[in-house]
Amino acid sequence: MQQLRRPVPVGEAPLLAVDVDAPVPAPGELVIDVAACGVCRTDLQLVEGDLPAKRLPIVPGHQVVGRVRAIGDGVDRWAVGDRVGVAWLAGSCGTCAACRSGTENLCADAEFTGWDRDGGYAEQMTARADFAFAIPDGFGDTDAAPLLCGGVIGYRSLKISGIRPGGRLGLYGFGASALLALQVAVHWGCEVYVATRSEPERRRALDLGAVWAGGYDDAPPVPLDAAVTFAPVGSVVVAALRAIGPGATVAINAIHLDEIPSFDYDLLWRERGLRSVANFTRRDAEEFLALAVAIPIRTVIEVHPLADANVALAALASGDVGGAAVLVC
């Protein structure tokens, strides 16, 4: 497994290869043989310390696809050999007001894969059986892995933004999550306007069905009905606010964001809104995975061996990943 013991800049190779005993499932848990694990910007923020570690050492990785090796007591949904996915939300209390209302992502006692409990940068891992997902047959292991974070949280971001089928949607930043969200929006018949500083990403967005692509400082040609920001930069949020029309919402898809610069109240006036996106629910994941098969979603991946986890993180940090990086065992 690849273990973080102390956050340091990614150029200093923060992950160490370690050998540990094979995991044993606790009641309600699965032991999973990991086949593939996506590399996420949240992993990068964790290993470099932008996202404070909840415990150390920790094994990152929360876009996991594998096969059930062993089953703990009290588990009746899964069988040995089943293909499963594990995502960012690792568990919640199930009894608080948030859990009872269908917003388990806001549970104060929620736990997260690769942050509270060891994740998928490993040959094997454990996971709560009730927070594992069946992976559709239409996707291979490496293609399915990026769906479990960027895909699911991007889908929730679309829901939070309030975009309706046929509406005008802005996507600010065009990494792995936005690439998947664009395909959902196009499937819904939306006009999609993409803002990114990368010229290759603009071309890719247009190839996937966007009607316009420009830079962050470029104004889309029409007022937008909703926007989602993916870049972890506060100034991009302000750029999205400038682009939306009255009554529209900007959804911020980021677990960590630098300071939002001051802006004139006129940008928020007339019932424009700002909303953060906090994780996802199991229902979001189930809805998105079913939708991903129906569309079908196309993923763009770069495969790295597990031993090169530091290399993959460094490539992500430098912007050299064309789509999503995926580690394989």
C-alpha positions in Angstrom: 0.0 0.0 0.0 1.0 3.7 -0.4 0.8 5.4 3.0 1.0 9.1 4.0 2.8 9.6 7.2 3.5 13.4 7.0 2.1 15.9 4.6 4.8 17.4 2.4 4.9 19.0 -1.1 4.2 16.4 -3.8 7.6 16.9 -5.3 9.0 15.3 -2.1 7.2 12.0 -2.7 4.9 12.1 0.3 3.6 8.5 -0.1 5.7 5.6 1.2 5.3 1.9 0.1 4.6 -0.2 3.1 3.7 -3.9 3.8 1.0 -4.7 6.4 -1.0 -7.8 7.4 -4.0 -8.7 5.3 -7.1 -6.9 6.6 -9.9 -8.8 8.4 -13.5 -7.5 8.1 -15.2 -6.2 11.1 -19.0 -6.9 11.5 -20.8 -5.1 8.7 -17.6 -4.7 6.6 -16.1 -6.1 3.3 -12.5 -6.8 2.5 -11.9 -5.8 -1.1 -9.2 -6.8 -3.5 -8.5 -3.5 -5.2 -8.3 -3.5 -9.0 -8.3 0.2 -9.7 -8.3 3.5 -7.8 -8.7 6.9 -9.3 -6.4 9.7 -8.3 -8.3 12.8 -7.2 -7.3 16.4 -6.5 -8.6 15.9 -3.0 -5.9 13.2 -2.6 -3.4 15.8 -3.7 -4.7 18.4 -1.2 -4.5 15.8 1.6 -0.9 14.7 0.9 0.3 18.3 0.7 -1.6 19.4 3.8 -4.1 21.8 2.2 -6.7 19.4 3.5 -5.7 18.8 7.2 -5.3 15.1 7.9 -7.7 13.6 10.3 -5.3 10.8 11.2 -1.8 9.7 10.3 -0.7 7.5 8.9 -3.4 7.2 6.3 -3.8 5.5 2.9 -5.4 7.9 0.4 -7.8 7.0 -2.4 -11.6 7.1 -2.6 -12.4 6.0 -6.2 -12.1 2.3 -5.7 -13.2 -0.6 -7.9 -12.5 -4.2 -6.9 -13.8 -7.6 -5.9 -15.1 -8.8 -2.5 -12.6 -11.1 -0.9 -14.2 -11.5 2.5 -17.4 -10.6 4.3 -17.9 -9.6 7.9 -20.7 -10.8 10.2 -24.1 -9.3 9.5 -23.6 -8.6 5.8 -26.2 -10.2 3.5 -26.2 -8.0 0.4 -22.8 -9.0 -1.0 -21.1 -12.3 -2.0 -17.4 -13.1 -2.3 -16.3 -12.3 -5.9 -18.9 -9.5 -6.4 -17.5 -6.4 -8.1 -17.9 -3.3 -5.9 -17.1 0.4 -5.8 -16.1 2.5 -2.8 -16.3 6.3 -2.9 -15.6 9.3 -0.8 -18.5 8.9 1.7 -17.4 6.0 3.8 -20.2 6.0 6.4 -22.6 8.1 8.4 -24.4 7.7 11.7 -27.8 6.9 10.1 -29.8 8.4 13.0 -29.2 12.2 13.0 -31.6 14.7 11.4 -29.4 14.9 8.3 -29.3 11.2 7.8 -33.1 10.8 8.4 -33.8 13.6 5.9 -31.8 12.1 3.1 -28.8 14.4 3.4 -26.4 11.9 5.0 -23.6 13.9 3.3 -24.1 16.5 5.9 -24.0 14.1 8.9 -21.7 15.5 11.6 -20.3 12.0 12.2 -19.8 11.1 8.6 -16.5 9.4 7.7 -14.6 9.6 4.5 -12.6 7.1 2.5 -8.9 8.0 2.4 -9.3 10.6 5.1 -10.9 9.0 8.2 -10.3 5.4 7.1 -7.7 3.8 4.8 -8.5 4.1 1.1 -7.7 2.5 -2.2 -4.0 3.2 -2.8 -3.5 -0.4 -1.7 -3.8 -4.0 -2.9 -6.6 -4.6 -0.3 -8.9 -2.4 1.8 -11.9 -2.7 4.1 -15.2 -0.8 3.6 -18.6 -0.6 5.2 -20.8 -3.0 3.2 -23.7 -0.6 3.3 -21.6 2.2 1.7 -20.3 0.0 -1.2 -21.9 0.2 -4.7 -22.5 -2.3 -7.5 -20.5 -1.3 -10.6 -22.4 -1.6 -13.9 -21.2 -4.2 -16.3 -20.9 -1.6 -19.0 -17.6 -0.2 -17.6 -14.2 -1.8 -17.0 -12.5 -1.4 -13.7 -10.3 1.5 -14.8 -13.1 3.3 -16.6 -15.4 2.9 -13.6 -13.0 4.3 -11.0 -13.2 8.0 -12.0 -17.0 7.8 -11.9 -17.0 7.3 -8.1 -15.8 10.8 -7.2 -15.6 13.2 -10.1 -18.7 11.7 -11.7 -20.9 11.4 -8.6 -20.0 14.8 -7.1 -20.2 16.4 -10.5 -23.7 15.0 -10.8 -24.7 16.3 -7.4 -23.3 19.7 -8.4 -25.6 19.8 -11.3 -28.5 19.0 -9.0 -27.5 21.7 -6.5 -27.1 24.3 -9.3 -30.7 23.8 -10.2 -30.1 23.4 -13.9 -33.0 22.1 -15.8 -33.1 20.1 -19.1 -32.6 22.5 -22.0 -31.1 25.2 -19.8 -27.9 27.2 -20.3 -25.2 25.8 -18.0 -21.7 27.1 -17.3 -18.8 24.9 -16.3 -15.8 26.8 -14.8 -12.7 24.6 -14.9 -12.6 21.5 -17.1 -10.8 18.6 -15.4 -12.0 15.1 -14.9 -15.2 16.0 -12.9 -16.4 18.7 -15.4 -15.7 16.4 -18.3 -18.2 13.9 -16.9 -20.7 16.6 -15.8 -20.7 18.0 -19.3 -21.8 14.6 -20.8 -24.7 14.5 -18.3 -25.8 18.0 -19.2 -25.6 17.4 -22.9 -27.7 14.2 -22.4 -30.3 16.5 -20.7 -30.4 18.7 -23.7 -28.6 21.6 -22.0 -26.5 24.3 -23.8 -23.1 24.0 -22.1 -20.6 26.9 -21.9 -17.2 26.0 -20.6 -14.6 28.4 -19.2 -11.0 27.1 -18.7 -7.5 28.6 -19.2 -6.4 25.5 -21.2 -6.8 25.7 -24.9 -6.7 21.8 -25.3 -9.4 21.6 -22.7 -11.6 24.1 -24.6 -11.2 22.0 -27.8 -12.1 18.8 -25.8 -15.2 20.5 -24.4 -16.4 21.5 -27.8 -15.8 18.0 -29.1 -18.0 16.6 -26.3 -20.9 18.9 -27.1 -20.3 22.3 -25.5 -21.7 25.2 -27.6 -19.0 27.7 -26.4 -15.6 27.6 -24.7 -13.5 30.5 -23.5 -11.3 31.7 -20.7 -12.3 32.6 -17.2 -12.3 36.3 -18.1 -14.3 35.8 -21.2 -18.1 36.5 -20.9 -20.3 33.8 -22.3 -22.5 35.2 -25.1 -25.7 34.7 -23.2 -26.7 34.9 -19.5 -26.5 31.4 -17.9 -29.3 29.7 -16.0 -26.8 27.9 -13.7 -23.1 27.4 -13.3 -20.8 25.0 -11.5 -17.2 25.9 -10.6 -14.6 23.1 -10.5 -11.4 25.1 -10.2 -10.4 25.5 -6.5 -9.9 29.2 -7.0 -12.1 31.9 -5.5 -11.8 34.3 -8.4 -13.4 31.7 -10.7 -16.5 31.8 -8.4 -16.8 35.5 -9.1 -16.4 35.0 -12.8 -19.2 32.5 -12.7 -21.4 35.0 -10.8 -20.8 37.6 -13.5 -22.1 35.1 -16.1 -25.4 33.9 -14.6 -28.7 35.6 -14.9 -31.2 36.7 -12.2 -32.4 33.9 -10.0 -29.6 31.6 -11.1 -27.2 29.7 -8.8 -23.5 29.1 -8.9 -22.6 25.7 -7.3 -19.1 25.4 -6.0 -17.7 21.9 -6.4 -14.6 22.1 -4.1 -13.7 20.7 -0.7 -11.0 23.3 -0.4 -11.1 26.8 -1.9 -8.8 29.7 -1.5 -10.3 33.1 -0.4 -13.1 34.5 -2.6 -12.1 38.0 -3.5 -14.5 40.9 -2.7 -17.1 41.7 -5.3 -19.8 44.2 -5.9 -23.1 43.2 -4.4 -24.8 43.8 -7.8 -23.3 40.4 -8.9 -25.4 38.7 -6.2 -28.4 41.0 -6.4 -31.7 39.9 -8.0 -31.8 36.5 -6.2 -28.6 35.0 -7.6 -27.2 32.4 -5.3 -24.0 30.7 -4.2 -24.1 27.2 -2.9 -21.3 24.8 -1.8 -21.4 21.1 -2.7 -20.5 18.9 0.2 -19.8 15.3 -0.8 -22.7 13.2 -2.0 -25.3 10.7 -0.8 -25.6 7.1 -1.7 -28.7 7.9 -3.7 -26.7 10.4 -5.8 -24.2 7.6 -6.5 -26.8 5.1 -7.5 -28.6 7.6 -9.8 -25.4 8.6 -11.5 -24.1 5.1 -12.1 -27.4 4.2 -13.7 -27.3 7.3 -15.8 -23.7 6.7 -16.8 -24.6 3.4 -18.4 -27.7 4.9 -20.1 -25.8 7.8 -21.7 -23.1 6.1 -21.9 -20.5 8.2 -20.2 -17.1 8.3 -21.9 -14.1 8.5 -19.6 -10.6 9.6 -20.4 -8.0 7.9 -18.3 -4.2 7.6 -17.8 -3.2 4.3 -16.1 -0.3 4.2 -13.6 0.9 1.2 -11.5 0.2 1.5 -7.7 3.9 1.9 -7.1 3.9 5.2 -9.1 1.3 6.9 -6.9 3.6 9.8 -6.2 4.3 10.1 -10.0 0.5 10.3 -10.7 -0.1 12.9 -8.0 2.8 15.0 -9.3 1.3 14.8 -12.8 -2.0 15.9 -11.5 -0.4 18.8 -9.6 1.4 20.0 -12.7 -1.7 19.8 -14.9 -0.2 17.0 -17.0 -3.1 14.6 -16.7 -5.4 14.5 -19.7 -8.6 13.3 -18.0 -8.3 11.1 -14.9 -5.3 9.3 -13.5 -6.0 5.7 -12.3 -3.8 3.5 -10.2 -3.9 -0.3 -10.9 -2.5 -3.1 -8.7 
